[in-house]
Amino acid sequence: MRLKIGFIGVGGIASLHIQSLLRIDGTEIVSVYDVNKENAVKAAESTGAQVMDSAEQVLDPARIDAVYICTPQFARGNLEELAALRGIHLFVEKPLGLDMEEVRRKEQVILESGIIHSVGYCLRYLDTVQQAKAYLTGRQAHLIQAYRFGGSHPAEWWHRLDMSGGHLVDAVTHQIDMIRYVAGEFNEVEAKLGRVSFDSLQSKGSIYDAGSIAFSMEQGTVGSITESCLSPFHTASDLKLFGHDFFVYLSQNGAVLAIIDGGQNETITSAMDPYFEQCKAFVEAVTHHTQAPILSSYADGARTLAVTLAANRSSLERTAIHF
Ligand SMILES: NC(=O)c1ccc[n+]([C@@H]2O[C@H](COP(=O)([O-])OP(=O)(O)OC[C@H]3O[C@@H](n4cnc5c(N)ncnc54)[C@H](O)[C@@H]3O)[C@@H](O)[C@H]2O)c1
């Protein structure tokens, strides 16, 4: 049986998923929709899919088994719920949205529907991240330091706080998700977010250019995340975990892992393409109708979103937010 897939939103990230799916036997991209017709036509040309007139038309259970929703987070509407109610398996990009209540409602509908669901926290699929998680099982860090310094997305929506949630909600979400994945759940966040450079550059956007987030976790670990989306001379996306008898360092967005303790001093570099692994896992999950290969469920994505939205609120209200 061939797995028939539809795409809603075929911009930057969707084209990576399409390239991955085209390499996986037994899958076929049959329908695409994008508000930008040019993007839809381009995706259709590279896949042989049909361009549909609306997102709802893509969600036709007679035509597709699974859907990739890759619209920006402000433009998801009720698409995930529709897919679930129609029995269509769901891959949806991170972050899951900008409103926690809405995301929790969708989570409920998805869970009750019994469909397979996966959220685009692709870094979880790296073997290095898997090894860090395995090493940290049964060990507890006393301190976590994470940072993400880089550039901004070219799209206009990304620069609007009400459409993207900012660098923290859109991009640093990967580092926050990695912390949750390898070290447990957040307990409290307190954030300071600033816009010094953006203000002086008279940016038309409304997002922050820098942030510093202090946090504590359920088991007593404390830590900080520092981030900037305006860093032309230095980029980095790293996570460091300090224990009394170990040091774990995930650098280059998780692709390089160093573990140092009394018995070892080892550095491992991943050769994996996390986007491909994520697609492979989704196809396997849908084919065998099991969530087992999926490393980030919708509920998981919702929990990571809650941390980032709480950090935004913490900065705005100048208070710590407890979960
Ligand atoms: N997992 C990752 O590593 C990763 C990487 C990049 C982006 N993303 C996420 O993927 C999503 C899209 O990001 P992108 O970089 O592809 O953005 P993009 O701007 O490159 O593409 C978005 C596409 O969605 C289309 N679109 C917008 N509103 C739509 C609507 N209502 N209906 C249908 N199509 C619509 C746009 O025309 C565009 O083609 C974002 O949520 C982003 O955070 C995830």
The ligand as a Tripos MOL2 file, in Angstrom:
@<TRIPOS>MOLECULE
LIG
   44    48     1     0     0
SMALL
NO_CHARGES

@<TRIPOS>ATOM
      1 N1         11.3870   22.1440   12.7570 N.am      1 LIG1
      2 C1         12.2070   23.0470   12.2520 C.2       1 LIG1
      3 O1         13.4150   22.9190   12.3570 O.2       1 LIG1
      4 C2         11.6250   24.2420   11.5390 C.ar      1 LIG1
      5 C3         12.4490   25.0030   10.6950 C.ar      1 LIG1
      6 C4         11.8750   26.0940   10.0330 C.ar      1 LIG1
      7 C5         10.5450   26.4120   10.2410 C.ar      1 LIG1
      8 N2          9.7860   25.6660   11.0890 N.ar      1 LIG1
      9 C6          8.3730   26.0230   11.3530 C.3       1 LIG1
     10 O2          7.5990   25.7580   10.1930 O.3       1 LIG1
     11 C7          6.5770   26.7520   10.0270 C.3       1 LIG1
     12 C8          6.7550   27.4180    8.6600 C.3       1 LIG1
     13 O3          8.0340   28.0030    8.5900 O.3       1 LIG1
     14 P1          8.7700   28.2550    7.1870 P.3       1 LIG1
     15 O4         10.1750   28.5780    7.5220 O.co2     1 LIG1
     16 O5          8.4840   27.1730    6.2420 O.co2     1 LIG1
     17 O6          8.0040   29.5830    6.7640 O.3       1 LIG1
     18 P2          7.8570   30.1820    5.2950 P.3       1 LIG1
     19 O7          7.4050   31.5780    5.4590 O.co2     1 LIG1
     20 O8          9.0950   29.8800    4.5170 O.co2     1 LIG1
     21 O9          6.7050   29.2910    4.6630 O.3       1 LIG1
     22 C9          5.3810   29.3040    5.1440 C.3       1 LIG1
     23 C10         4.4690   28.9390    3.9890 C.3       1 LIG1
     24 O10         3.1380   28.8700    4.4860 O.3       1 LIG1
     25 C11         2.2990   29.5920    3.5730 C.3       1 LIG1
     26 N3          1.1110   30.0510    4.2840 N.ar      1 LIG1
     27 C12         0.9880   31.1200    5.1400 C.ar      1 LIG1
     28 N4         -0.2740   31.1990    5.5980 N.ar      1 LIG1
     29 C13        -0.9500   30.1600    5.0440 C.ar      1 LIG1
     30 C14        -2.2940   29.7070    5.1520 C.ar      1 LIG1
     31 N5         -3.2040   30.3130    5.9250 N.pl3     1 LIG1
     32 N6         -2.6660   28.6170    4.4270 N.ar      1 LIG1
     33 C15        -1.7670   27.9820    3.6250 C.ar      1 LIG1
     34 N7         -0.4920   28.3880    3.4780 N.ar      1 LIG1
     35 C16        -0.0770   29.4360    4.2140 C.ar      1 LIG1
     36 C17         3.1600   30.7060    3.0300 C.3       1 LIG1
     37 O11         2.6600   31.2160    1.8090 O.3       1 LIG1
     38 C18         4.4960   29.9780    2.8610 C.3       1 LIG1
     39 O12         4.6090   29.3250    1.6090 O.3       1 LIG1
     40 C19         6.7600   27.7180   11.1900 C.3       1 LIG1
     41 O13         5.8800   27.3530   12.2080 O.3       1 LIG1
     42 C20         8.1930   27.5060   11.6420 C.3       1 LIG1
     43 O14         8.4210   27.7800   12.9880 O.3       1 LIG1
     44 C21        10.2970   24.5850   11.7230 C.ar      1 LIG1
@<TRIPOS>BOND
     1     1     2 1
     2     2     3 2
     3     2     4 1
     4     4     5 ar
     5     4    44 ar
     6     5     6 ar
     7     6     7 ar
     8     7     8 ar
     9     8     9 1
    10     8    44 ar
    11     9    10 1
    12     9    42 1
    13    10    11 1
    14    11    12 1
    15    11    40 1
    16    12    13 1
    17    13    14 1
    18    14    15 2
    19    14    16 1
    20    14    17 1
    21    17    18 1
    22    18    19 2
    23    18    20 1
    24    18    21 1
    25    21    22 1
    26    22    23 1
    27    23    24 1
    28    23    38 1
    29    24    25 1
    30    25    26 1
    31    25    36 1
    32    26    27 ar
    33    26    35 ar
    34    27    28 ar
    35    28    29 ar
    36    29    30 ar
    37    29    35 ar
    38    30    31 1
    39    30    32 ar
    40    32    33 ar
    41    33    34 ar
    42    34    35 ar
    43    36    37 1
    44    36    38 1
    45    38    39 1
    46    40    41 1
    47    40    42 1
    48    42    43 1
@<TRIPOS>SUBSTRUCTURE
     1 LIG1         1 GROUP 0 **** ****
